[in-house]
Amino acid sequence: MARRHSDDAGAEDTTDEQDDAAEADERGGHGRRTFVKTVGATAAALALGGAATGEVAAADGNVETYLSQSGDVTIPAGTYSWSGSGIDVAAGDSLVGGGSPGDVVWNLESGTMDGGVEGTFSNVVVRGANQQTKAGIDLYPGATVDGFVWPEGGQQPEDRAFYTPNGGSDPVTVKNSAWAWMSNNGAYTDKPAMQYENCAAINNNITGIRVGQRDGTSESATTTISNCLIAVTQEVATDGSNSANARGIRMRHPGNFVVENCWFVYLDVNGAANPIEIHDGAAGSSVTIKNCHFYNDSSQALVRDKSNGGTDVTIENCTVEGSGSTVVEPSFSGSGVQSGTADYPLPSELTGYAAADEIEGVGPNVGPWDATNTTTTTTSPPSDQHTLVLHAGPDNAAPVDVSFTVDGDVSFAGEAEPGTDTIAANGDGTTTATSVSLDPDALDSYRYTGAVTDYTVPDGATVDVSLDGTATTFADLAGTDTGGSGGNATDTGGNTTDTGTTTDGGNTTGSGGTTTDGGSTGGSTTDGGNTTDSGGSTTDSGSTGGNTTDVGGSTGGSAAPPNRISVDGTGSSDVTRYTFTVSGSVVRDGPASSVSENGTPWDRMEDIASDGKVIGLVGNGVDAYRFDGVVTNVTVDGDASFDIEHGV
């Protein structure tokens, strides 16, 4: 653990809020109202299920026992009392809640929710409002917060969920987290470059997410806010020295800023300010806002520009609905914000934490969330929408840039990296997506409408392609065998064609395996599955040669391979990537696979399989396979469990 950090930023906060009070007056803002919230201690029992590696016994008690330890510390699943003693995680160390998301709960019973993180802090739900002034976890360059949820927030003077005392060359990452009801900035993070992903900032005063680059951070660095929900649905709390003035994302100092795939919900309530504000202190910045959706019932502009045109702004492929303002103040390039509807996720759907939906001000019958929304509601993709998965070959010599163009729209799916990868409208009705620096054996995924019209794969690179779960090639999708505009690219796509031609009376070779016909005539054989030749004995001992085959679907009544692999993501809202290779054949085990009704779209997909290798993605479900031979390689990136059973 790190030493205790005690940076005093109160003076800066107070000084900075003087202009916020002036802005509130300028907008006709309202003063503080009486604010009362109560929280039951029993509300902390929010576990989503057992850990992927087995149930972890609850360990109720005082969490300080674990906070005093150093190194990599795992807190057993359970509910703990917490007196607010600081979190101290040194660089290279970790403090991790065990079990599944939501299995570790700290009841804040006294003191102040604070501390410092230089390493990794993850999977902790804090319940209860702050007991003293100035809440907030200090995040230092290089820190990672993965799974922190505080539904009640601070509600005290000078409080923040997060604060960044200084800048530096390494970005700070905050993901799968939710914070609410902070009276002086939800996340006060305007020094280092920030990476926010899958977060929810609800009903925070001053700003939900405040960013900017200074104090040792290069202005050329990029801050990315992606797949986040920012909402003001009730009058926010104030700290006595400021007014209700609740902006969503605020660029406070210069830098490069990318806001993408985000949702903004602003109702007509006292203190609602602008969903996005570019402050005058951010003049000289580059701001990109793309694939975002605004639900605005307030009179405030969607994007406010206080830099007087001093910022380079791009706004692309955004929608707005609601009864409020549709004004965008800055001049910008791109298609801008068009009238249109969108599906607005609940906080739990972004973060993976059920407790996030207990934030006051979100839920059924609030704004865009109708009465059918629950913590497990998911939205099925449009019927004309496809999912494309790219897998860079493990033997590629270096990362590769891979592009494809469609005569429709493209959006990022679960395995793309919005902060790096790009989606660009070409102005002629087509859209081009580019996976930038796709590492060997890495995956990217996109959703698109229309058809693939062109692609670019570097010469000599291997890239597997899966469309809606079926292995294919870019050449097939684009209707060309020329390798697209990239030249002589290698695009294996899972080797989908396997002729298995049979020569009577001798040995035969198919590209997916070896077929032996004992010399009898009377029929042809098809390689790629377990087949029976009515005129002779056929043995196919090779790999599947293409897409996975569901057990029970093979012809000839052949027995399934004797061993099983199960990848179980049940209870998870995240996507787990996995690969494995076997020395023999491998087929999908349909009866042992499961998809929950409200699982992720990945559960409804088949997976790429070729030459004994499976490249898979699983969400809230189970992917099961039958195989023979031995398992020679396994990689798992995510929360799902990976089990191997023999002779089942």
MIMI-874614 format. One line per field, with one value per residue (C-alpha): residue number from 0; x, y, z. Coordinates in nm, 2 decimals, decimal comma, padded with zeros to 4 digits, m for minus. Layout:
<nupas>
nr = [NUM  ...]
u = [X  ...]
v = [Y  ...]
w = [Z  ...]
</nupas>
This chain:
<nupas>
nr = [0  1  2  3  4  5  6  7  8  9  10  11  12  13  14  15  16  17  18  19  20  21  22  23  24  25  26  27  28  29  30  31  32  33  34  35  36  37  38  39  40  41  42  43  44  45  46  47  48  49  50  51  52  53  54  55  56  57  58  59  60  61  62  63  64  65  66  67  68  69  70  71  72  73  74  75  76  77  78  79  80  81  82  83  84  85  86  87  88  89  90  91  92  93  94  95  96  97  98  99  100  101  102  103  104  105  106  107  108  109  110  111  112  113  114  115  116  117  118  119  120  121  122  123  124  125  126  127  128  129  130  131  132  133  134  135  136  137  138  139  140  141  142  143  144  145  146  147  148  149  150  151  152  153  154  155  156  157  158  159  160  161  162  163  164  165  166  167  168  169  170  171  172  173  174  175  176  177  178  179  180  181  182  183  184  185  186  187  188  189  190  191  192  193  194  195  196  197  198  199  200  201  202  203  204  205  206  207  208  209  210  211  212  213  214  215  216  217  218  219  220  221  222  223  224  225  226  227  228  229  230  231  232  233  234  235  236  237  238  239  240  241  242  243  244  245  246  247  248  249  250  251  252  253  254  255  256  257  258  259  260  261  262  263  264  265  266  267  268  269  270  271  272  273  274  275  276  277  278  279  280  281  282  283  284  285  286  287  288  289  290  291  292  293  294  295  296  297  298  299  300  301  302  303  304  305  306  307  308  309  310  311  312  313  314  315  316  317  318  319  320  321  322  323  324  325  326  327  328  329  330  331  332  333  334  335  336  337  338  339  340  341  342  343  344  345  346  347  348  349  350  351  352  353  354  355  356  357  358  359  360  361  362  363  364  365  366  367  368  369  370  371  372  373  374  375  376  377  378  379  380  381  382  383  384  385  386  387  388  389  390  391  392  393  394  395  396  397  398  399  400  401  402  403  404  405  406  407  408  409  410  411  412  413  414  415  416  417  418  419  420  421  422  423  424  425  426  427  428  429  430  431  432  433  434  435  436  437  438  439  440  441  442  443  444  445  446  447  448  449  450  451  452  453  454  455  456  457  458  459  460  461  462  463  464  465  466  467  468  469  470  471  472  473  474  475  476  477  478  479  480  481  482  483  484  485  486  487  488  489  490  491  492  493  494  495  496  497  498  499  500  501  502  503  504  505  506  507  508  509  510  511  512  513  514  515  516  517  518  519  520  521  522  523  524  525  526  527  528  529  530  531  532  533  534  535  536  537  538  539  540  541  542  543  544  545  546  547  548  549  550  551  552  553  554  555  556  557  558  559  560  561  562  563  564  565  566  567  568  569  570  571  572  573  574  575  576  577  578  579  580  581  582  583  584  585  586  587  588  589  590  591  592  593  594  595  596  597  598  599  600  601  602  603  604  605  606  607  608  609  610  611  612  613  614  615  616  617  618  619  620  621  622  623  624  625  626  627  628  629  630  631  632  633  634  635  636  637  638  639  640  641  642  643  644  645  646  647]
u = [00,00  00,11  00,17  m00,14  m00,18  m00,33  m00,33  m00,54  m00,73  m01,01  m00,88  m00,87  m01,22  m01,37  m01,19  m01,30  m01,66  m01,69  m01,73  m01,98  m02,20  m02,18  m02,28  m02,57  m02,69  m02,64  m02,86  m03,12  m03,00  m03,16  m03,01  m02,99  m03,30  m03,35  m03,20  m03,28  m03,19  m03,19  m03,02  m03,10  m02,80  m02,96  m02,96  m02,60  m02,69  m02,66  m02,44  m02,48  m02,36  m02,06  m01,71  m01,61  m01,37  m01,61  m01,81  m01,63  m01,76  m01,89  m01,66  m01,86  m01,66  m01,43  m01,27  m00,97  m00,81  m00,74  m00,67  m00,36  m00,20  00,04  00,10  m00,18  m00,47  m00,80  m01,09  m01,32  m01,68  m01,90  m02,04  m01,81  m01,83  m01,61  m01,51  m01,37  m01,00  m00,82  m00,76  m00,38  m00,28  00,08  00,20  00,22  m00,01  m00,38  m00,68  m00,95  m01,29  m01,33  m01,62  m01,84  m01,93  m02,11  m01,99  m01,79  m01,98  m01,85  m02,10  m01,97  m02,06  m01,84  m01,55  m01,48  m01,47  m01,12  m00,77  m00,51  m00,46  m00,15  m00,20  m00,53  m00,85  m01,15  m01,48  m01,60  m01,95  m01,97  m02,31  m02,41  m02,36  m02,04  m02,02  m01,77  m01,66  m01,43  m01,48  m01,28  m01,02  m00,71  m00,60  m00,24  m00,10  m00,10  m00,38  m00,67  m01,02  m01,22  m01,55  m01,63  m01,99  m02,12  m02,49  m02,54  m02,25  m02,10  m02,36  m02,10  m01,89  m01,59  m01,68  m01,59  m01,59  m01,24  m00,98  m00,64  m00,38  m00,13  m00,07  00,19  00,28  00,06  m00,32  m00,56  m00,82  m01,17  m01,41  m01,72  m01,79  m02,08  m02,10  m02,38  m02,50  m02,16  m02,21  m01,88  m01,79  m01,86  m01,52  m01,27  m01,00  m00,86  m00,48  m00,38  m00,51  m00,82  m00,97  m01,34  m01,52  m01,86  m01,93  m02,24  m02,23  m02,57  m02,70  m02,37  m02,33  m02,08  m01,99  m02,03  m01,69  m01,44  m01,13  m00,84  m00,46  m00,21  00,04  00,29  00,05  00,11  m00,18  m00,13  m00,24  m00,59  m00,86  m01,14  m01,48  m01,67  m01,98  m02,08  m02,41  m02,43  m02,76  m02,93  m03,28  m03,34  m03,22  m02,87  m02,72  m02,50  m02,23  m02,34  m02,08  m02,20  m02,53  m02,69  m02,51  m02,49  m02,29  m02,23  m01,88  m01,67  m01,35  m01,17  m00,82  m00,66  m00,61  m00,74  m01,09  m01,29  m01,65  m01,80  m02,09  m02,22  m02,57  m02,68  m03,01  m03,11  m03,46  m03,62  m03,51  m03,36  m02,99  m02,96  m02,68  m02,52  m02,46  m02,12  m01,93  m01,61  m01,47  m01,28  m00,97  m00,99  m00,93  m00,69  m00,83  m00,95  m01,29  m01,46  m01,81  m01,94  m02,21  m02,36  m02,73  m02,90  m03,23  m03,29  m03,60  m03,40  m03,36  m02,98  m02,77  m02,65  m02,29  m02,18  m01,87  m01,72  m01,39  m01,55  m01,46  m01,11  m01,16  m01,15  m01,48  m01,60  m01,95  m02,05  m02,35  m02,53  m02,90  m03,13  m03,48  m03,69  m03,88  m03,58  m03,31  m03,13  m02,87  m02,51  m02,31  m01,96  m01,89  m01,81  m01,73  m01,91  m02,28  m02,37  m02,67  m02,99  m03,33  m03,37  m03,44  m03,21  m03,20  m03,07  m02,90  m02,95  m02,63  m02,62  m02,61  m02,30  m02,11  m02,22  m02,32  m02,68  m02,62  m02,57  m02,94  m03,01  m02,89  m03,18  m03,30  m03,27  m03,51  m03,85  m04,07  m03,78  m03,70  m03,63  m03,65  m04,00  m04,18  m04,04  m03,68  m03,52  m03,17  m03,15  m03,32  m03,12  m03,19  m03,19  m02,99  m03,19  m03,28  m03,06  m02,76  m02,46  m02,17  m01,82  m01,53  m01,17  m00,90  m00,54  m00,33  m00,10  00,19  00,16  00,50  00,36  00,03  m00,17  m00,43  m00,74  m01,02  m01,35  m01,61  m01,99  m02,27  m02,44  m02,36  m02,09  m02,07  m01,83  m01,92  m01,78  m01,43  m01,34  m01,13  m01,31  m01,02  m00,79  m01,00  m01,19  m01,53  m01,56  m01,85  m01,73  m02,00  m02,13  m02,35  m02,06  m01,88  m01,52  m01,41  m01,04  m00,89  m00,57  m00,27  m00,45  m00,20  m00,12  m00,39  m00,62  m00,98  m01,19  m01,56  m01,81  m02,18  m02,29  m02,58  m02,57  m02,30  m01,92  m01,80  m01,42  m01,15  m00,78  m00,55  m00,17  00,03  00,14  m00,09  m00,34  m00,68  m00,97  m01,32  m01,65  m01,99  m02,27  m02,07  m01,99  m01,64  m01,60  m01,35  m01,34  m01,31  m01,64  m01,81  m01,69  m01,74  m01,38  m01,08  m00,83  m00,75  m00,94  m00,76  m00,48  m00,32  m00,21  m00,33  m00,37  m00,73  m00,79  m01,13  m01,14  m01,09  m01,46  m01,43  m01,33  m01,40  m01,28  m01,27  m01,27  m01,07  m01,22  m00,99  m00,73  m00,65  m00,80  m00,70  m00,93  m00,80  m00,96  m00,86  m00,78  m01,05  m00,98  m01,21  m01,13  m01,17  m01,54  m01,74  m02,09  m02,08  m01,89  m01,78  m01,78  m01,50  m01,57  m01,77  m01,83  m01,98  m02,09  m02,02  m02,30  m02,07  m01,77  m01,61  m01,52  m01,30  m01,25  m00,99  m00,90  m01,01  m01,35  m01,22  m01,45  m01,73  m01,81  m02,07  m02,34  m02,32  m02,61  m02,61  m02,36  m02,47  m02,45  m02,51  m02,14  m02,07  m01,96  m01,60  m01,55  m01,42  m01,58  m01,47  m01,71  m01,66  m01,91  m01,99  m02,32  m02,40  m02,16  m02,26  m01,91  m01,77  m01,50  m01,26  m01,11  m00,92  m00,81  m00,65  m00,68  m00,48  m00,79  m01,13  m01,36  m01,74  m01,99  m02,19  m02,53  m02,71  m02,45  m02,44  m02,69  m02,80  m03,00  m03,30  m03,14  m02,78  m02,55  m02,56  m02,24  m02,43  m02,63  m02,33  m02,14  m01,76  m01,48  m01,32  m01,06  m00,79  m00,87  m00,86  m01,16  m01,18  m01,47  m01,67  m01,91  m02,13  m02,40  m02,42  m02,22  m02,02  m01,95  m01,75  m01,67  m01,32  m01,08  m00,71  m00,55  m00,57  m00,25  m00,32  m00,57  m00,61  m00,90  m00,95  m01,24  m01,45  m01,58  m01,46  m01,29  m01,34  m01,21  m01,38  m01,26  m01,48  m01,82]
v = [00,00  00,36  00,61  00,82  01,11  01,43  01,69  01,98  02,11  02,29  02,63  02,55  02,41  02,70  02,96  02,78  02,77  03,15  03,16  02,87  03,09  03,37  03,13  03,01  03,37  03,43  03,13  03,23  02,95  02,86  02,84  02,55  02,37  02,14  01,80  01,49  01,13  00,82  00,49  00,16  m00,05  m00,36  m00,21  m00,33  m00,69  m00,67  m00,96  m01,07  m01,43  m01,64  m01,58  m01,73  m01,96  m02,07  m01,93  m01,70  m01,71  m01,38  m01,22  m00,95  m00,73  m00,43  m00,36  m00,17  m00,52  m00,53  m00,16  m00,18  m00,46  m00,39  m00,56  m00,73  m00,75  m00,93  m00,86  m01,16  m01,12  m00,98  m00,67  m00,46  m00,16  00,13  00,43  00,61  00,53  00,61  00,38  00,37  00,17  00,21  00,20  m00,17  m00,27  m00,36  m00,36  m00,58  m00,69  m01,07  m01,25  m01,11  m00,74  m00,62  m00,90  m00,66  m00,38  m00,12  00,05  00,40  00,45  00,74  00,95  01,05  00,84  00,92  00,78  00,76  00,52  00,49  00,12  m00,07  m00,04  m00,25  m00,41  m00,22  m00,08  00,19  00,25  00,55  00,93  01,09  01,17  01,46  01,72  01,67  01,32  01,19  00,94  01,09  00,93  00,96  00,92  00,55  00,46  00,23  00,22  m00,08  m00,11  00,15  00,23  00,49  00,54  00,78  01,01  01,27  01,55  01,75  02,06  02,01  01,65  01,46  01,09  01,13  01,40  01,42  01,61  01,63  01,55  01,34  01,14  00,83  00,85  00,76  00,49  00,48  00,22  00,02  00,27  00,50  00,80  01,03  01,32  01,49  01,86  01,98  01,80  01,43  01,36  01,64  01,51  01,79  01,74  01,41  01,26  01,05  00,73  00,69  00,38  00,23  00,48  00,66  01,00  01,09  01,41  01,56  01,94  02,16  01,87  01,50  01,46  01,74  01,71  01,91  01,86  02,06  02,03  01,80  01,67  01,75  01,94  01,71  01,40  01,26  01,22  00,98  00,94  00,65  00,44  00,66  00,79  01,14  01,25  01,52  01,42  01,59  01,91  01,85  01,90  02,21  02,25  02,59  02,79  02,72  02,71  02,43  02,43  02,08  02,04  01,70  01,69  02,00  02,07  02,30  02,32  02,26  01,91  01,67  01,54  01,25  01,20  00,90  00,65  00,84  00,91  01,24  01,27  01,62  01,68  02,02  02,05  02,34  02,37  02,17  02,32  02,21  01,84  01,94  02,27  02,39  02,64  02,95  02,79  02,51  02,74  02,58  02,23  01,97  01,83  01,54  01,44  01,14  00,87  01,04  01,07  01,36  01,34  01,71  01,85  02,15  02,49  02,46  02,42  02,07  02,20  02,53  02,71  02,96  02,96  03,20  02,98  02,91  02,53  02,29  02,10  01,79  01,66  01,34  01,11  01,23  01,24  01,46  01,41  01,56  01,89  02,11  02,29  02,15  02,43  02,36  02,67  02,61  02,60  02,24  02,00  01,68  01,58  01,73  01,65  01,53  01,47  01,10  00,84  00,61  00,34  00,48  00,22  00,21  00,25  m00,13  m00,21  00,00  m00,08  m00,44  m00,34  m00,38  m00,13  00,15  00,14  00,23  00,58  00,82  00,97  00,68  00,40  00,32  00,62  00,87  01,05  00,81  00,50  00,36  00,12  m00,18  m00,10  m00,32  m00,38  m00,67  m00,50  m00,53  m00,40  m00,64  m00,50  m00,39  m00,68  m00,53  m00,48  m00,71  m00,78  m00,81  m00,95  m00,91  m01,14  m01,06  m01,37  m01,46  m01,49  m01,14  m00,97  m00,64  m00,46  m00,39  m00,13  m00,29  m00,10  m00,18  00,03  m00,03  00,14  00,22  00,30  00,16  00,16  00,02  m00,32  m00,48  m00,55  m00,23  00,05  00,37  00,58  00,44  00,29  00,52  00,54  00,80  00,90  00,95  01,20  00,97  00,74  00,51  00,47  00,34  00,18  00,13  m00,09  00,09  m00,11  m00,44  m00,65  m01,01  m01,25  m00,95  m00,90  m00,59  m00,59  m00,36  m00,34  m00,21  m00,18  m00,22  m00,43  m00,43  m00,26  m00,24  m00,33  m00,28  m00,54  m00,49  m00,71  m01,03  m00,99  m01,26  m01,14  m01,38  m01,24  m01,34  m01,21  m01,26  m01,55  m01,72  m01,73  m01,56  m01,35  m00,98  m01,10  m01,28  m00,99  m00,73  m00,96  m00,95  m01,18  m00,91  m00,84  m00,51  m00,18  m00,32  m00,53  m00,89  m00,93  m01,27  m01,29  m01,64  m01,59  m01,94  m02,14  m02,17  m02,38  m02,74  m02,96  m03,30  m03,45  m03,83  m04,05  m04,41  m04,68  m04,46  m04,20  m03,85  m03,52  m03,23  m02,90  m02,95  m03,31  m03,65  m03,87  m04,24  m04,44  m04,81  m04,87  m04,92  m04,72  m04,58  m04,23  m03,91  m03,77  m03,42  m03,32  m03,08  m03,30  m03,66  m03,81  m04,16  m04,28  m04,51  m04,69  m04,74  m04,66  m04,30  m04,17  m03,80  m03,74  m03,38  m03,05  m02,91  m02,70  m02,41  m02,29  m02,48  m02,76  m02,81  m03,15  m03,36  m03,20  m03,43  m03,68  m04,05  m04,05  m04,03  m03,99  m03,66  m03,62  m03,74  m03,42  m03,09  m02,73  m02,49  m02,11  m01,98  m01,61  m01,64  m01,34  m01,11  m00,81  m00,79  m00,97  m01,23  m01,30  m01,65  m01,87  m02,23  m02,49  m02,86  m03,13  m03,30  m03,19  m02,95  m02,89  m02,67  m02,85  m02,69  m02,87  m02,77  m02,41  m02,16  m01,81  m01,61  m01,42  m01,09  m01,19  m01,00  m01,03  m01,22  m01,51  m01,54  m01,58  m01,88  m01,85  m01,88  m02,23  m02,35  m02,62  m02,70  m02,34  m02,16  m01,78  m01,70  m01,43  m01,50  m01,26  m01,36  m01,73  m02,05  m02,15  m02,53  m02,74  m03,10  m03,20  m03,49  m03,49  m03,26  m02,88  m02,72  m02,35  m02,14  m01,76  m01,60  m01,23  m01,15  m01,28  m01,60  m01,94  m02,19  m02,56  m02,87  m03,21  m03,55  m03,84  m03,67]
w = [00,00  m00,06  00,21  00,30  00,06  00,21  m00,07  00,03  m00,27  m00,08  m00,16  m00,53  m00,52  m00,34  m00,56  m00,87  m00,77  m00,75  m01,12  m01,09  m00,87  m01,12  m01,40  m01,19  m01,15  m01,52  m01,60  m01,34  m01,11  m00,78  m00,43  m00,20  m00,10  00,20  00,10  00,30  00,20  00,41  00,35  00,51  00,61  00,47  00,12  00,10  00,03  m00,35  m00,45  m00,81  m00,76  m00,67  m00,79  m01,12  m00,95  m00,68  m00,39  m00,15  00,20  00,34  00,59  00,76  00,99  00,98  00,65  00,81  00,86  00,48  00,43  00,65  00,43  00,14  m00,19  m00,38  m00,13  m00,20  00,03  00,07  m00,05  00,23  00,39  00,61  00,84  00,75  00,96  00,65  00,71  00,39  00,10  00,02  m00,28  m00,39  m00,75  m00,85  m00,57  m00,58  m00,35  m00,50  m00,38  m00,42  m00,59  m00,86  m00,91  m00,60  m00,37  m00,15  00,03  00,27  00,49  00,56  00,92  01,02  00,90  00,54  00,23  00,11  00,03  m00,24  m00,53  m00,74  m00,83  m00,89  m00,68  m00,79  m00,71  m00,41  m00,34  m00,07  00,09  00,30  00,26  00,38  00,75  00,73  00,48  00,18  00,06  m00,23  m00,35  m00,48  m00,81  m00,93  m01,28  m01,37  m01,13  m01,23  m01,07  m01,20  m01,03  m00,76  m00,69  m00,44  m00,48  m00,19  m00,26  m00,03  00,02  00,22  00,15  m00,08  m00,17  m00,48  m00,57  m00,73  m00,73  m00,91  m00,71  m01,00  m01,36  m01,53  m01,83  m01,75  m01,78  m01,51  m01,59  m01,43  m01,56  m01,46  m01,19  m01,07  m00,84  m00,75  m00,53  m00,49  m00,40  m00,54  m00,86  m00,92  m01,05  m01,02  m01,25  m01,45  m01,44  m01,59  m01,91  m01,82  m01,96  m01,85  m01,97  m01,88  m01,60  m01,46  m01,31  m01,17  m01,01  m00,92  m00,87  m01,06  m01,30  m01,33  m01,50  m01,50  m01,72  m01,84  m01,88  m01,68  m01,39  m01,57  m01,84  m02,20  m02,37  m02,67  m02,46  m02,51  m02,26  m02,36  m02,21  m02,37  m02,30  m02,01  m01,87  m01,74  m01,59  m01,39  m01,30  m00,97  m00,81  m00,70  m00,35  m00,28  m00,02  00,12  m00,07  m00,42  m00,61  m00,80  m01,13  m01,26  m01,58  m01,73  m01,88  m01,84  m02,03  m01,78  m01,92  m02,27  m02,41  m02,67  m02,56  m02,71  m02,59  m02,76  m02,73  m02,43  m02,31  m02,15  m01,96  m01,85  m01,71  m01,64  m01,28  m01,08  m01,13  m01,45  m01,66  m01,99  m02,07  m02,21  m02,14  m02,30  m02,05  m02,15  m01,98  m02,24  m02,54  m02,78  m02,72  m02,97  m02,88  m03,06  m02,97  m03,16  m03,14  m02,84  m02,74  m02,56  m02,38  m02,29  m02,12  m01,99  m02,15  m02,15  m02,47  m02,53  m02,58  m02,44  m02,57  m02,33  m02,53  m02,78  m03,07  m02,95  m02,97  m03,26  m03,23  m03,43  m03,36  m03,55  m03,56  m03,24  m03,17  m02,95  m02,81  m02,54  m02,50  m02,42  m02,61  m02,91  m02,93  m03,00  m02,94  m03,09  m03,46  m03,56  m03,84  m03,89  m03,92  m03,58  m03,37  m03,54  m03,40  m03,32  m03,05  m02,87  m02,60  m02,27  m02,05  m01,68  m01,47  m01,40  m01,77  m01,81  m01,49  m01,42  m01,07  m00,96  m00,68  m00,94  m01,01  m00,65  m00,72  m00,64  m00,97  m01,21  m01,29  m01,44  m01,53  m01,50  m01,83  m02,11  m01,88  m01,91  m01,67  m01,85  m01,75  m01,49  m01,39  m01,64  m01,94  m02,26  m02,60  m02,90  m03,20  m03,50  m03,74  m04,01  m03,78  m03,81  m03,57  m03,72  m03,52  m03,63  m03,49  m03,57  m03,63  m03,34  m03,57  m03,71  m03,69  m03,55  m03,47  m03,78  m03,89  m04,04  m04,21  m04,36  m04,53  m04,54  m04,72  m04,39  m04,03  m03,80  m03,42  m03,17  m03,01  m02,69  m02,81  m02,99  m02,83  m02,89  m02,76  m03,03  m03,31  m03,54  m03,72  m03,99  m04,21  m04,57  m04,68  m04,95  m04,74  m04,65  m04,32  m04,26  m03,94  m03,86  m03,59  m03,51  m03,40  m03,36  m03,17  m03,27  m03,13  m03,03  m03,11  m03,22  m03,29  m03,45  m03,53  m03,87  m04,11  m04,48  m04,66  m04,66  m04,98  m04,93  m04,68  m04,61  m04,45  m04,46  m04,69  m04,52  m04,22  m04,11  m04,00  m03,92  m03,97  m03,81  m03,92  m03,68  m03,53  m03,86  m03,99  m04,32  m04,51  m04,61  m04,97  m04,95  m04,77  m05,02  m05,32  m05,43  m05,43  m05,48  m05,12  m05,11  m05,13  m04,91  m05,18  m05,13  m04,78  m04,61  m04,49  m04,35  m04,20  m04,05  m04,37  m04,44  m04,76  m04,73  m05,03  m04,90  m05,25  m05,24  m05,48  m05,49  m05,39  m05,23  m04,98  m05,00  m04,86  m04,77  m04,65  m04,31  m04,25  m04,40  m04,53  m04,59  m04,81  m04,78  m05,15  m05,17  m05,42  m05,38  m05,25  m05,19  m04,86  m04,72  m04,49  m04,20  m03,97  m03,88  m04,19  m04,31  m04,66  m04,76  m05,00  m04,77  m04,44  m04,39  m04,11  m04,06  m03,79  m03,88  m03,75  m03,81  m04,10  m04,05  m03,83  m03,51  m03,55  m03,29  m03,13  m03,24  m03,58  m03,74  m04,00  m03,96  m03,59  m03,49  m03,12  m02,99  m02,88  m02,53  m02,36  m02,28  m02,23  m02,06  m02,06  m01,80  m01,79  m01,60  m01,39  m01,57  m01,78  m01,93  m02,23  m02,18  m02,47  m02,49  m02,72  m02,69  m02,92  m02,91  m03,09  m03,23  m03,34  m03,16  m03,20  m03,03  m02,76  m02,80  m02,52  m02,26  m02,39  m02,25  m02,32  m02,06  m02,20  m02,11  m02,18  m02,40  m02,78  m02,77  m02,61  m02,93  m03,15  m03,27  m03,24  m03,49  m03,50  m03,74  m03,73  m03,36  m03,25  m03,11  m03,08  m02,86  m02,68  m02,40  m02,19  m01,95  m02,06  m02,11  m02,42  m02,43  m02,67  m02,72  m02,83  m02,86  m02,82  m02,57  m02,50  m02,61  m02,54  m02,35  m02,30  m02,11  m02,08  m01,85  m01,56  m01,70  m01,57  m01,79  m01,71  m01,88  m01,83  m01,96  m02,04  m02,00]
</nupas>
